[in-house]
Amino acid sequence: MRTTIDIPDPLFRKIKSEAALRGETLKGFLLRAARSELEVRRSDGGKRARFPLVRSKAKTYDLNPKRLAEIMEEEDRELIAGH
């Protein structure tokens, strides 16, 4: 199927340049980009991320908003006292 789309000139130049750098045709680049975008949408299923995203054996912290505010206040006090 053929279609026509309007791509702003600066974006078109970037797309065309990137396709050339990768040794792809403009059509091939755009088709791959569209497929990639569709796969990303399908694969995440709209699910929220579960934290922590990276597990660590190091000490863990309860970083709720109240605790973050306390930490930032402590850091501010240390900075003021140090100067």
Backbone as a printed PyTorch tensor [residue, N CA C, xyz], in Angstrom:
tensor([[[ 0.8450, -1.1770,  0.0000],
         [ 0.0000,  0.0000,  0.0000],
         [ 0.8890,  1.2380,  0.0000]],

        [[ 0.5150,  2.1960, -0.7330],
         [ 1.2370,  3.4640, -0.7850],
         [ 0.4590,  4.4980,  0.0130]],

        [[ 1.2230,  5.3950,  0.6370],
         [ 0.5910,  6.4880,  1.3610],
         [ 1.5150,  7.6910,  1.3150]],

        [[ 0.9980,  8.8320,  1.6380],
         [ 1.7890, 10.0530,  1.6700],
         [ 1.6920, 10.6430,  3.0670]],

        [[ 2.8370, 11.0090,  3.6160],
         [ 2.8340, 11.6760,  4.9110],
         [ 3.6750, 12.9340,  4.8190]],

        [[ 3.3780, 13.9000,  5.6450],
         [ 4.1090, 15.1570,  5.6730],
         [ 5.0670, 15.1120,  6.8640]],

        [[ 6.3690, 15.1280,  6.5810],
         [ 7.3940, 15.1050,  7.6200],
         [ 8.1160, 16.4420,  7.5740]],

        [[ 8.2000, 17.1370,  8.6960],
         [ 8.9230, 18.4160,  8.7030],
         [10.3620, 18.2310,  8.1770]],

        [[10.8510, 19.2100,  7.4290],
         [12.1680, 19.1060,  6.7900],
         [13.2970, 18.7270,  7.7500]],

        [[13.4210, 19.3690,  8.9170],
         [14.5330, 18.9950,  9.8060],
         [14.4740, 17.5260, 10.2400]],

        [[13.2850, 17.0310, 10.5210],
         [13.1410, 15.6320, 10.9180],
         [13.4340, 14.7090,  9.7420]],

        [[12.9600, 15.0760,  8.5530],
         [13.2100, 14.2600,  7.3660],
         [14.7090, 14.1260,  7.1030]],

        [[15.4440, 15.2410,  7.2430],
         [16.8890, 15.1910,  7.0200],
         [17.5660, 14.2630,  8.0240]],

        [[17.1240, 14.2990,  9.2830],
         [17.7020, 13.4190, 10.2980],
         [17.4080, 11.9500,  9.9810]],

        [[16.1700, 11.6690,  9.5860],
         [15.7800, 10.2950,  9.2490],
         [16.5890,  9.7930,  8.0610]],

        [[16.6640, 10.6100,  7.0170],
         [17.3790, 10.2070,  5.8090],
         [18.8660,  9.9950,  6.1040]],

        [[19.4400, 10.8710,  6.9060],
         [20.8460, 10.7590,  7.2680],
         [21.1110,  9.4920,  8.0810]],

        [[20.2480,  9.2220,  9.0490],
         [20.4230,  8.0290,  9.8890],
         [20.2790,  6.7570,  9.0620]],

        [[19.3320,  6.7460,  8.1620],
         [19.1570,  5.5820,  7.2840],
         [20.4230,  5.3530,  6.4550]],

        [[20.9780,  6.4170,  5.9160],
         [22.1920,  6.2950,  5.1040],
         [23.3630,  5.7970,  5.9420]],

        [[23.5030,  6.3180,  7.1500],
         [24.5810,  5.8740,  8.0330],
         [24.4760,  4.3880,  8.3510]],

        [[23.2500,  3.9000,  8.4150],
         [23.0220,  2.4860,  8.7170],
         [23.0160,  1.6170,  7.4620]],

        [[23.1620,  2.2430,  6.3110],
         [23.1570,  1.4960,  5.0600],
         [21.7790,  0.9870,  4.6800]],

        [[20.7510,  1.6850,  5.1080],
         [19.3780,  1.2820,  4.8250],
         [18.7400,  2.2560,  3.8470]],

        [[17.7150,  1.7880,  3.1750],
         [16.9060,  2.7010,  2.3740],
         [16.0070,  3.4700,  3.3240]],

        [[15.5170,  4.5850,  2.8530],
         [14.5900,  5.3760,  3.6620],
         [13.3570,  4.5370,  4.0010]],

        [[12.8380,  3.8230,  3.0030],
         [11.6670,  2.9710,  3.2170],
         [11.9630,  1.9060,  4.2680]],

        [[13.1010,  1.2370,  4.1480],
         [13.4610,  0.1910,  5.1070],
         [13.6010,  0.7310,  6.5130]],

        [[14.2300,  1.8970,  6.6350],
         [14.4050,  2.5210,  7.9470],
         [13.0570,  2.8400,  8.5870]],

        [[12.1730,  3.4700,  7.8090],
         [10.8610,  3.8510,  8.3490],
         [10.0170,  2.6300,  8.7190]],

        [[10.0680,  1.5780,  7.8910],
         [ 9.3100,  0.3620,  8.2060],
         [ 9.8350, -0.2950,  9.4790]],

        [[11.1740, -0.3580,  9.6260],
         [11.7540, -0.9530, 10.8230],
         [11.3990, -0.1320, 12.0590]],

        [[11.4510,  1.1850, 11.9290],
         [11.1180,  2.0590, 13.0530],
         [ 9.6500,  1.8770, 13.4690]],

        [[ 8.7620,  1.7770, 12.4810],
         [ 7.3400,  1.5860, 12.7800],
         [ 7.1060,  0.2370, 13.4530]],

        [[ 7.7500, -0.8190, 12.9340],
         [ 7.5980, -2.1530, 13.5500],
         [ 8.1250, -2.1510, 14.9760]],

        [[ 9.2620, -1.5150, 15.1690],
         [ 9.8640, -1.4440, 16.4970],
         [ 8.9240, -0.7500, 17.4780]],

        [[ 8.3420,  0.3410, 17.0630],
         [ 7.4080,  1.0790, 17.9180],
         [ 6.1920,  0.2270, 18.2650]],

        [[ 5.6670, -0.5030, 17.2920],
         [ 4.5110, -1.3590, 17.5450],
         [ 4.8630, -2.4990, 18.4950]],

        [[ 6.0690, -3.0650, 18.3680],
         [ 6.4840, -4.1460, 19.2560],
         [ 6.6450, -3.6570, 20.6790]],

        [[ 7.1890, -2.4640, 20.8530],
         [ 7.3530, -1.8910, 22.1880],
         [ 5.9870, -1.7130, 22.8360]],

        [[ 5.0580, -1.2020, 22.1030],
         [ 3.6990, -0.9880, 22.6390],
         [ 3.0690, -2.3100, 23.0550]],

        [[ 3.2610, -3.3510, 22.2380],
         [ 2.6730, -4.6530, 22.5370],
         [ 3.3460, -5.3090, 23.7210]],

        [[ 4.6760, -5.1860, 23.7870],
         [ 5.4210, -5.9250, 24.8000],
         [ 5.2090, -5.3890, 26.2020]],

        [[ 4.9730, -4.0890, 26.3510],
         [ 4.8080, -3.5840, 27.7150],
         [ 3.4060, -3.8150, 28.2500]],

        [[ 2.4490, -4.0070, 27.3910],
         [ 1.0870, -4.3100, 27.8070],
         [ 0.4840, -3.2720, 28.7330]],

        [[ 1.0820, -2.0890, 28.7830],
         [ 0.5520, -1.0510, 29.6440],
         [ 0.7970, -1.3180, 31.1180]],

        [[ 1.6780, -2.2520, 31.4280],
         [ 1.9460, -2.5800, 32.8230],
         [ 2.8870, -1.5520, 33.4330]],

        [[ 2.6850, -1.2960, 34.7090],
         [ 3.5580, -0.3850, 35.4270],
         [ 4.8470, -1.0980, 35.8040]],

        [[ 5.8990, -0.3440, 35.8980],
         [ 7.1910, -0.9060, 36.2960],
         [ 7.1440, -1.3050, 37.7620]],

        [[ 7.8320, -2.3800, 38.0710],
         [ 7.9460, -2.8170, 39.4560],
         [ 9.3150, -2.3930, 39.9660]],

        [[ 9.3270, -1.8410, 41.1350],
         [10.5790, -1.3710, 41.7120],
         [11.0570, -2.3200, 42.7790]],

        [[12.3320, -2.4640, 43.0230],
         [13.4010, -1.7770, 42.3160],
         [13.6310, -2.3880, 40.9530]],

        [[14.0060, -1.5530, 39.9940],
         [14.2820, -2.0460, 38.6530],
         [15.5900, -2.8210, 38.6220]],

        [[16.5150, -2.4340, 39.4960],
         [17.7960, -3.1160, 39.6010],
         [17.9370, -3.6000, 41.0350]],

        [[18.1180, -4.8650, 41.1980],
         [18.2800, -5.4240, 42.5370],
         [19.7220, -5.2660, 42.9800]],

        [[19.9010, -5.0290, 44.2700],
         [21.2330, -4.8400, 44.8140],
         [21.3440, -5.5520, 46.1440]],

        [[22.5440, -6.0290, 46.4370],
         [22.7810, -6.6580, 47.7350],
         [23.1120, -5.6040, 48.7860]],

        [[23.2790, -4.3790, 48.3340],
         [23.5930, -3.2880, 49.2510],
         [22.3770, -2.9570, 50.1100]],

        [[22.6070, -2.1310, 51.0980],
         [21.5400, -1.6990, 52.0010],
         [20.4030, -1.0520, 51.1990]],

        [[19.1920, -1.3280, 51.5860],
         [18.0440, -0.7150, 50.9250],
         [17.5040,  0.4170, 51.7960]],

        [[16.8330,  1.3380, 51.1710],
         [16.2960,  2.4950, 51.8680],
         [14.8150,  2.6320, 51.5610]],

        [[14.0770,  3.0960, 52.5400],
         [12.6680,  3.4000, 52.3400],
         [12.6010,  4.8280, 51.8310]],

        [[12.4500,  5.0030, 50.5300],
         [12.4960,  6.3370, 49.9450],
         [11.1060,  6.8540, 49.6050]],

        [[10.2860,  6.9570, 50.6180],
         [ 8.9810,  7.5650, 50.4090],
         [ 9.1560,  9.0880, 50.3930]],

        [[ 8.1650,  9.8400, 49.9660],
         [ 8.3180, 11.2900, 49.8540],
         [ 8.7520, 11.9750, 51.1570]],

        [[ 8.2140, 11.5280, 52.2690],
         [ 8.5750, 12.1380, 53.5520],
         [10.0500, 11.9030, 53.8600]],

        [[10.5200, 10.6610, 53.6460],
         [11.9210, 10.3430, 53.9260],
         [12.8510, 11.0890, 52.9700]],

        [[12.4700, 11.2220, 51.7080],
         [13.2880, 11.9760, 50.7600],
         [13.4230, 13.4340, 51.1970]],

        [[12.3440, 14.0250, 51.6610],
         [12.3870, 15.4080, 52.1410],
         [13.3260, 15.5220, 53.3390]],

        [[13.2740, 14.5380, 54.2460],
         [14.1670, 14.5430, 55.4110],
         [15.6240, 14.4580, 54.9820]],

        [[15.9220, 13.5810, 54.0220],
         [17.2920, 13.4240, 53.5340],
         [17.7860, 14.7240, 52.9080]],

        [[16.9450, 15.3600, 52.1150],
         [17.3390, 16.6040, 51.4600],
         [17.5740, 17.7040, 52.4850]],

        [[16.7380, 17.7550, 53.5350],
         [16.9420, 18.7460, 54.5920],
         [18.2500, 18.4920, 55.3340]],

        [[18.5580, 17.2200, 55.5890],
         [19.8210, 16.8760, 56.2540],
         [21.0030, 17.3150, 55.3990]],

        [[20.9360, 17.0560, 54.1040],
         [22.0160, 17.4590, 53.2060],
         [22.1710, 18.9760, 53.1690]],

        [[21.0360, 19.6960, 53.1560],
         [21.0920, 21.1580, 53.1560],
         [21.7640, 21.6690, 54.4240]],

        [[21.4120, 21.0910, 55.5680],
         [22.0140, 21.5050, 56.8420],
         [23.5290, 21.2430, 56.8360]],

        [[23.9320, 20.0790, 56.2760],
         [25.3650, 19.7510, 56.2000],
         [26.0970, 20.7330, 55.2870]],

        [[25.4830, 21.0950, 54.1670],
         [26.1150, 22.0430, 53.2570],
         [26.2710, 23.4170, 53.9190]],

        [[25.2520, 23.8610, 54.6120],
         [25.2970, 25.1670, 55.2850],
         [26.3450, 25.1550, 56.3880]],

        [[26.3780, 24.0910, 57.1620],
         [27.3420, 23.9820, 58.2570],
         [28.7700, 23.8960, 57.7420]],

        [[28.9670, 23.3180, 56.5970],
         [30.2930, 23.1500, 56.0210],
         [30.8700, 24.4120, 55.4100]],

        [[30.0470, 25.4240, 55.1520],
         [30.5380, 26.6380, 54.4910],
         [30.7560, 27.7350, 55.4650]]])
